[in-house]
Amino acid sequence: MISKELLSEVLGCKLDIDEQLQPNDIEYIEKVGSKLYYRYINIYELMHKCKEWALLNDYSCMSRPRLFGGWLSELMSGYGVEDTQFDADSEPEAVFKCCQWILENKEV
């Protein structure tokens, strides 16, 4: 659902592994120096952190349910970037798609 690169960027740590445990939890290993720490994060907490990360990168990522099923995430920027929309089956997936676009297209 979420790429290792995006997860690392949003959580601000170097990751060795990330894998989906259950529908609502993500397990990852954080590397700090030479030590490894096992961490868990709820998918909805991660979605919120992604939205905060988008704001820190001067984007707004808003999500809403579609009338006939699924979710829509809308990406807006103060830099004059056209509004971009992402469809998904779940709200977290829509937000992750939005943030993945930011990661791939933001200026370094």
C-alpha positions, 0 to 999 in steps of 0.5 A, spaced: 500 500 500 505 504 501 512 504 498 518 503 503 521 510 500 515 514 502 514 510 509 521 512 510 520 519 508 514 520 512 517 517 519 523 520 518 527 514 519 532 509 515 528 503 514 530 496 512 524 492 512 516 494 511 511 489 510 503 489 511 501 485 517 494 486 518 489 490 514 490 496 519 497 495 522 504 496 518 510 493 521 517 496 520 524 496 522 527 502 524 535 503 524 538 507 528 546 507 528 547 500 528 541 498 532 535 495 529 528 497 532 521 493 531 516 498 530 508 498 529 504 503 526 496 503 525 494 505 518 490 511 520 495 514 524 500 513 518 495 516 514 494 522 518 502 523 518 502 523 511 497 528 511 502 532 515 508 531 511 504 533 505 503 540 509 510 540 511 512 540 503 507 545 502 501 541 499 494 540 501 492 532 501 484 532 502 480 525 502 473 524 501 468 518 499 465 518 492 458 517 491 458 510 489 464 507 493 471 508 493 475 514 495 478 520 492 484 524 494 485 531 492 492 534 492 493 542 491 499 546 492 500 554 493 506 553 487 500 554 482 500 546 481 494 544 478 489 540 482 491 532 481 486 527 484 487 520 486 482 514 486 482 508 491 478 503 494 480 506 501 482 512 504 489 511 506 490 508 499 488 515 496 492 519 501 498 514 500 497 515 492 497 523 493 503 523 498 507 518 493 506 523 487 509 529 492 515 524 493 516 523 486 515 530 483 517 535 489 523 539 487 529 537 491 
